Amino acid sequence: MKMNKFFPSEIKYCLPIINSSKEEVLKEILQNLEYYDFFEVWVDYIENLDEKFVQNLIDGFKEKIIVVF
């Protein structure tokens, strides 16, 4: 994480994401990439969840994604 006036230390931050829309989950991740080190996505709240979406999250964000069921 880049250090700035809001995050003056080397502490790693994780944003929990609980949303019912796949689009909103992705939007929230993309809007916060520079502010958080990790994203904890609660996939059991996502409507119309499919394996391809979860795999795309894992492939696209690699070590930054934590998937919670």
C-alpha distance (Angstrom), angle and dihedral (degrees) to the residues before:
residue distance angle dihedral
M1 . . .
K2 3.75 . .
M3 3.76 112.8 .
N4 3.79 116.5 -122.2
K5 3.78 139.3 148.8
F6 3.82 91.3 -75.1
F7 3.81 95.8 48.4
P8 3.81 106.9 30.6
S9 3.82 96.2 166.4
E10 3.79 140.7 58.4
I11 3.81 93.0 -107.4
K12 3.79 112.9 134.8
Y13 3.82 114.6 -125.4
C14 3.80 128.1 -154.2
L15 3.80 124.9 -161.0
P16 3.81 113.8 -150.1
I17 3.80 110.8 -144.7
I18 3.79 119.7 -159.7
N19 3.78 110.8 170.9
S20 3.79 136.6 140.3
S21 3.81 95.8 -139.7
K22 3.80 126.5 73.7
E23 3.80 89.2 -150.5
E24 3.81 92.7 53.3
V25 3.81 91.9 48.3
L26 3.80 90.9 53.6
K27 3.81 92.2 43.7
E28 3.81 91.9 52.1
I29 3.81 91.9 50.5
L30 3.80 93.6 48.3
Q31 3.81 93.1 47.1
N32 3.80 91.7 52.5
L33 3.82 104.0 38.6
E34 3.80 94.1 112.0
Y35 3.82 94.3 46.3
Y36 3.81 103.6 47.2
D37 3.78 133.5 48.4
F38 3.81 95.8 -155.6
F39 3.79 139.2 23.5
E40 3.79 121.3 -149.0
V41 3.81 106.6 -157.0
W42 3.80 116.4 -164.9
V43 3.79 98.5 -151.7
D44 3.81 97.1 -179.2
Y45 3.83 88.0 73.9
I46 3.82 93.9 55.2
E47 3.80 115.1 102.8
N48 3.80 117.0 -134.5
L49 3.78 91.0 12.2
D50 3.78 115.3 -176.8
E51 3.77 134.5 -177.0
K52 3.81 92.2 -114.4
F53 3.82 91.9 61.1
V54 3.81 92.5 50.8
Q55 3.80 91.5 46.4
N56 3.82 90.8 49.7
L57 3.82 89.9 53.0
I58 3.79 90.9 50.4
D59 3.81 93.6 45.3
G60 3.80 94.4 43.5
F61 3.78 100.1 45.2
K62 3.81 100.8 25.2
E63 3.83 111.0 179.8
K64 3.82 93.2 9.8
I65 3.83 94.9 70.7
I66 3.78 127.2 84.9
V67 3.81 111.9 -175.2
V68 3.80 116.3 -153.8
F69 3.81 122.6 -168.8
